[in-house]
Amino acid sequence: MIAVELRKLVLRPRIWVNILLLCGLPLIVGIFLKTADFAPPPGQGGAFLSAVRGNGLLFPAAALALVLPVFLPLSVAVVAGDSIAGESVGGTLRYLLIRPVGRTRLLFAKIIALVAFVLLAIACVVVSSLVVGVILFGTGTSAAGGAAAGAATSLSGVSLTQGQLAARLLYSIGYIVVAMIGFGAIGLFLSTLTSSSLGAALGALSILITSAVLQTLDAATGVRPYLPTNYWLSWIDFFRDPIFWDSIDKGLLLQAGYVVVFFGAAWANLATKDITS
């Protein structure tokens, strides 16, 4: 069942359209950065954009900062919302369950396919932005210029080697994957509540927008630590020296809670739901 879902994932044209659009945004930003007379001042624009012109190896981190707030969650919401509701719309859900599959097994296959999509999308963004960054901006100052080739400066002003930069980028990718799985679990749950994949996706986006708005309100200070988007950008702390673990740990714990609660709710709803289509 898992193999079937993964095959369906990679063979759907809309999946690759989503990924292409995700990769396209950093490319457009990179071209504008290259042709501009000056880089954005530190603290303005997306994270790392002010440093990208000096070292293209930082462009994958900048690309992740560009796609995470809106575009990557949008793609996750569409895929998660289509997981169960899409089968219902297509009239295939009942036939899937007639086979000796079981609702729990089907749900596990769906969330594994969702994880695979998140990994695939992020990998494509990172690889494509790395190629674009190196082509447009190079790999930093050469050793003859007084700094190691490919060296980058952390957000704390400490120099990072290529190995350290790669390791922190991998940590960041892992953190973002967990964050998107937490959000995807919400979309998967909504997908079990309706027969409309669009409705499930819009419901997940409504939660995303509501969370983002509440983060900006002082009156919502009490609930802010529990909002799904609250710690999404904490992966940036991997690029500090030393790494700030407090927000990272809280973010991982929060997303784990969302996965447990909403995947459990999705399972409970699907297990007791009358399947008519």
Buried (B, 14 or more C-beta within 10 A) or exposed (E): BEEEBBEEBEEBEEBEEBBEEBBBBBBEBBEEBBEEEEBBEEEEBBBBBBBBBBBBBBBBBBBBBBBBBBBBBBBBBBBBBBBBBBBBBEEEBEEBBEEEBEBEEBBBBBBBBBBBBBBBBBEBBBEBBBBBBBEBBBBBBEEEEEBBBBBBBBBEEEEBEBEBBBEBBEBBBBBBBBBBBBBBBBBBBBBBBBBBBBBBBBBBBEBBEEBBEBBEEEEEEEEBEEBBBBBBBBBBBBBBBEBBEEBBEBBBEBBEBBBEBBBEBBBEBBEEBEBEE
